[in-house]
């Protein structure tokens, strides 16, 4: 009923005959990055361009965090809000992942904080270092604490 037609994974607004944002299929699943003794695990479900799931930072000798994520896919980037508890405080943090084949690359950039929410102060200048690559894995192989 929203006057959109989807063909070849590109939605088109039938009132304007202009392509809308591209929808990447197949992102649902589990992603993992292990760097030395630090682990970053993401388990997501995709419906159209909306994404929900769970994100965990398990850091060696530092406080980790686990919480829920929700957001959307825009311009080959997964833009999420991470709602988590760490050190007894509830917080929200903006987290971006660049879609790279079957992998996701965690974005890095300047952040600012307002109230309980940390967000990217200049999202256009984020970098996506190869060392931040999460590989897609079979969810059965992901430790249950990350699901």
N, C-alpha and C positions, 0 to 999 in steps of 0.2 A: 503493500500500500504506500510505500514511500517513493513510488515512481522511479525505482532503480532497476536496471537490468544487469545481470552479471554474466559475462562471457569471458572465457579464458582468464579467469581470476582477476579481471579488472571490472569494477563496477562503473556503470555509466548512468548518469542522471538523464532520464528520457526527456525531461523538460528542456535541458540545455544542450544535449548531445555532446557533452564534454566528459572526458574520462575523470572519474573520481579516484580516490586513493587505491593503490594496488593492495590486494589482500593476499598475503603469503599463506599457502596451505601447509599443513603438516608440522606446525611448531609444537603441538602437544607432545609432552614427553618429559624425560629427565635429562638434565645437563649437569656436568661435573667438571670442576677444576681442582686439582691437587697440586700445590706448590710447596715443596718441602713438607712441613707438617701442618700447613694451612689448607683447609678445604672450603670450597664454595660450591653449594649444591642448589639446584633450581629444579622444581617439579611444576610443570604448567599444563593448563588445559586451555585450548583455543576454541573460541566460537566466533566465526567471522573475523573481525579485526579486534575483538575483545579477548583479553587474557586474564586468567586468575591462577593462583597456585600458592606454592610455599617456597621460601628462600631461606637458606641457612648459611651463616658464616661461622665456621668452626676454626678458630684461630689458636695456634699453639702459644701457650703462656700469655695469652691476652684474652679479654672477655670476648665471647662470641655472641651471636644472636640468631634467633629463629623467629619467623613470622610469616604473615600472608602477603601476597602481592596481588595487585589488580591494576590493569591498565589497558593499553591498546598498541596496535602496530601502526606506525606511521613512517612512510618513506624508508622502508627497509630497517627500521629501528623499533625495538620493543621498548616502550616507555611505560615504566611501572612505578607505582607507589608501594613501598615496602613498609608494612605496619608491624612493628616488632617490639619486644621487651628485652632490655639489656640493663644490667645493674639495677634492677628493680623499677625502671622507668619505662613507660610506654612512649614510643617515638614513631615518627613517620619519616621516611627518607625516599627521595626520588632516585630511581636507579634506571639507567639505560643500558640496553644491550644491542649492538649492531648484529644483524642477521648475516651470517657468512656461511652459506651452504647449509650443512647439517650442524653447524656450531653457532654459538653466540659469543660475542666479545664484549666484556664489561667495560663501559665507558668511564673515563676519568676526567675530572675537571674541577674548576673552582665551585665551591658550594657556599651557600648562605643559609642562615637559620632564622625562622620566624616562628615563635611560640614553640610547639613540639615538632615542627616540620623542617627538615633539611632538604634543600632543593638546589639544582644547578643554577648558578647565577648567570651563566652564559652558555646555554646548551649548544649553541652553534660552534663553540670552540672546544667541544669535548674531543679527546683522543681515545683511540681504541687500540691499546698496545696488544701485540700478539701474545704476550705473557698472561693476559687476562682472558684467554680463550677457554670457554667451557665446551666440552665435547658432548654430543648427544650419546646417551648410553641406554641400554635396556633397563627399564625401571625396576625389573626384578633384581638387578645387580646393585641397585642403590640401597644403602643402609636404611632401614626402616625409620630411623630418627630424622631422615631428610625428606620423607614422603609426606 
